[in-house]
Amino acid sequence: MVVVDPKPLFEISPYLYMQFMEPLGTTDGSVEAAWDYEADDWREDLIDVVRDLGPGAIRFGGLFSRYYRWREGVGPVEKRPPMRNYVWGGVETNRVGTGEFVDFCRRVGAEPLCCVNFLSDGRRQYWKTPGGAVRTGDAAEAADWVSYCNDPDNRERRAIGETAPYNIKLWQLGNETFCGTRWTTNAVMIPVPRGRSYLMPVASVMRLFAQHNGRQGVAVSDCPSGLDIAASRTGNRFFLHAVNLNYSQPVQAAFSIIGMPVTQGRVLEIAPGNLREYVNQDRPDTFAPREKPITASNLPWRFSGGSVSVVELESSQGIG
């Protein structure tokens, strides 16, 4: 039995399912590949798939922030200097800079988050490169970037014709310098030079959880062994994010909300027959969720081996 305690414990951040965008050079030209140079705009297939993914925020920087000089990515495009990508290899054109990144975020409905060059995170090799280029940034340069983005009267931004501020709320000092954030995989694959952008399996899971999530966290007081479950609620609708940690064995469970009778429910399940199935631009829906109603005839519910599911439960008004 999966038992949910309906008492709200905390508000869930709208930025929980954020993503990041980093120029990854020859490894995976994520920023260069995302720009359509013929149309001089973002690739529409990328805009569509990221809007569907629905991240609350998108981070621009990462390791790249250790040697990124933000002024190289603003102003007239023809005057932006190309730069070497010191971590991932290759050359970045700086065609995508602050204004383009903010535009991308607005078009997909995400808040922009910028990583400032925080003294190169202490990495001396970027303070002055073998070629003599200074790639580190200090507090004054970071403050200038914040002003450029947020001060309505900033002269640098207004001089290039950008009269309205970008109003960037979220800023990060360096690359994971304090909080220890870890990014495990790319969410979106961008075929080059042409093709249809698509979600990787981990992004299909994030999209499922983000689209079916409550506003307040609640506790799961009991659940069968083998299931990893996090729960939330909005009003009298409850959301269980469930993962069967056993790749080969199913786990069965019924559902209960303390003091609140369950009136109806459904399950949205990612459970391909072969967990080693692949996705590409020709078969992007391998890990798309399938919806099934919860009825008396299919309880206890059977979580397939290795499956990822959202269980939505509706309750009539009770003591919760």
N, C-alpha and C positions, 0 to 999 in steps of 0.2 A: 504494500500500500504506500502510495505517495501522499504524505500528509502536509498540507500547507497551513501555516499560521498566518492569518490575514492581517495581523497588525502591521501597519506601515512602519518601516525602520528608517528610511532615508529617501531623499529625492534622487532620481537617477539623472546624471548629467546628459545633456543633449549632445555632448562631444564624445560619448563613450565609444562610438564606432567611427572614430576618425581614421583618416588615411594619410599617407605622406607622398610627396612628389619630390624626387631628387634627380638631378642630372647624373646619370650613371655611366656616361661615356661609352666606351666600346663594349662594356659588359652588357648593357641593356639601355640603349639610348632613350630613356623614358621621356625626357623632355623634348629632345630633338625629334624623336619619332612621333611625338604627339602633335607637332606643328606641321600644318599643311602649307608648304612654301609656295605652292602654285596659287592657292587661294589667299595666302598671307593671313591665315587664321588658324584657330584650333581645328583639328580634325573632327568633323561632325559625328563620326562613329564613336569616337572617344567621349565626346560630350554626352551622347545618348547613354552609353553604358555606365558612365560615372554618375550621371543623374539618377539612373535606375538603382545603382548601388547605394546612393544616398548617404555619404559620409557627413557627419555633423561638422567636421572641420578637416582641412587639408593642410599638412605641414610642408613648408618649403625650406629645404636646407639639408639637414643630416650632416654626414661627414663633409659634404661640399661646403658647409658653412665655415669650416676651418680656414679656407682660403678664398672665400667669396667676398668680392668688393662690390657692394650693391650699386654703386654709381656706374659701373660698367654695363648694367642692365637697364638703364633708363635713358630717356632722351631719344633723339633721332636714331632710327635703326642703323642707318648707314655710317654713323659715327661710333657705334658700339664696338669696342675691340674684342676680338676673339681671345679666348684664354685656354690654357692647358688644363685638363682635368687631372689633377695630381694623384687622386686616389684610384679612379676607375679607368683612366687612360683615355686617349683621344683628345679632341679639341671641342670646346663649347663655343657656339657662335654668339651667345648672349642675346639671341633673337627673342627669347623668352626671359623677361625680367619682371620687375615688381608690378607694373601695370598689367601685363599679360597674365601673370599669375592671379592677381585679384580678379580680373575679368573672368578667368576660368572658374574660380570659386563661386562668383556670383551666378554664373550660368548653370552650375550644377547644384546650387543651393547649399553651399558649404561656407563655413567661416574660414578665412585665411589665417594661418599661423606661420609666422616668419621666425627663423633662427638667425640671430645676429652673430657676426664674427666675434667671438669672445676670446680675444688674444690667442686665436688659433687653438683653443682648448689647451694651451700650454705646449703645443707641438712646435718645437723650435725650427723644424725643417721648413715651416711655412712663414716664419718671420722674415727670412730673406732666402729665396731659392738660389740654387747654384747659378742661375742666369742673372741674379741680382735683383729680381722682382720682389718687392715687398707685398706679401699676401695676408699679413695679419691685420686685424682691425681692433681699434680701442673703443673705450666708452664714448668718446666724442663722435666717432663715426656711427656707432649704434644709435646714439641720440639724434644725429642728423637724419638717419633713416626713419626713425619714428616720427620726427617732425615732417619730413618729406611726405609721409603717408597720411598723417593725421592733422596737421596744422592747416586750417583753412587758408592762411595767408602765406604759406611756405613759398618762397621766391623761386627755388629750384624747380618745383613741380609746376608752378604757374608759368614759368618761362618756357616750358615745352607745350603749353596749351592745355594742361590738365588743371582746370580751375577748381573742381570739386575734390575734397579730400577722400582718401580711400577708407578711412575709419577702421583700421585694422586693430582689433581688440586684443588679439592673442600674440604674445611674443615669447621667444625662448632664448635663454642665454646659451649659445653654443650648441653642441650636439650631445644630448643626453648627459650633460655634464653633472647634474645633480640627482635627477630623479631615477636614473637607471632604466629608462624606457628601452624596450627591445622590439625591433621590427623583424618579423620572422620570414616574410615572403611578400612577393608582389601580388597585388589584388587584380590588376588589369593587365592583360597582354595586348600589345599594340603591334600587329603584323606590319612589317615594312617591306617594300616601300608603300604598298597598298594592301587593303584587306579590311576585315571587320573586327574591331576590337571586341574582346570577350572577357568574361570573369574567370579567374582561376577558382578551383574548388573552395579554397579558404574564403574567397570573397563571396561565393554563393552562400556560405554559412553566415558570414557577417551580414549580408543583405537580409537573409531570413530573420536573424535575431533582431536586426535594427528595425525592420518593418513590422515586427510583431513583438513589441516590448511595452511594458507599463511605465508609468511615471514614478512609481514608488517601489523600492525593494521590499520584499517580504521574505520570511524564512521558510525553509522546508525542514520540518521537524523530524521527518522520517521518510526514507525511501529504500528500495531494494538495493542490495549489493550489486555493484557493476554499473549503476546509473550515477552520472554526475549531473545534478540539477541546480539551476539558479532560477529564482522566481521573482515576479513583480506583479503589480496590479495597477489598473486605472479604474476607479470606481468599483463596480462589481464584476469586472472582467479580469481574470488572472492569466498570466502567461508563464509557462514553465519551459525553460530552455534546457533540453535534455540531451545528453550524449551517452550512448551505450559504449562503455570503454572496452568491452569485449568484441573483437572483430568478427568472431565466428558464432557466438552463442547469443540467442535472443534473451531478453529479460521481460517478464510480464509484470504489470502493475495496474491496480485500480487507483482512483483519485478521490481525495477527501479534503475539504476546506473546513477547518475547525469553526463550528458555530454557524456555518453558512452552507445551506444545501446547494449542490451542483444541479443546475437545471438543464444545461446543454453544454456541448463542447465539440471541438474538432482538433485534428492533428495535422500539421504540415510537416512532412517528413522528407529528408534527403537520405535515400537508401538505395543507391544503385545496386543492381545484382552483383556486380563485380566492383569492389572498392578500389581496384587498380585501373578502372576505366580512365580514359583521358578526355580532355576537352581540347578543341581547337576552333578556328573560325568557322569550320564546316559543321561542327557538332558542339555548339556552345551550351546546350541545355542538358548535358549529361547529369549534372548535379542540381538540376532544378527541383524544387520541392513538389511533392504531391499531396493534395489535400484529401483527408478522409474524415467523415463525421464520427463522433463517439456515440455509440448507442449501447443499449443494454446487451445486445447480442454479441458485441465485440469487446466486452470487458470480461476479465482484465485485459488491458491493452498490451499488445506484443510489440516491443521495441526491437527491431531487427538488429542483428549483429553489426557493430560499427556505425549505426545510424545516428543522425543528428536531427532532432525534432523540436518543434514548438507545439506545446499543448496549450490550447486556449480553453478556459473554463468559464462559463457564465454562471452566476449565482443570483438567487433572489436575495433581497435585503435581509441581513441578519445582524448578529452582534459585531461583525467585522467592521 
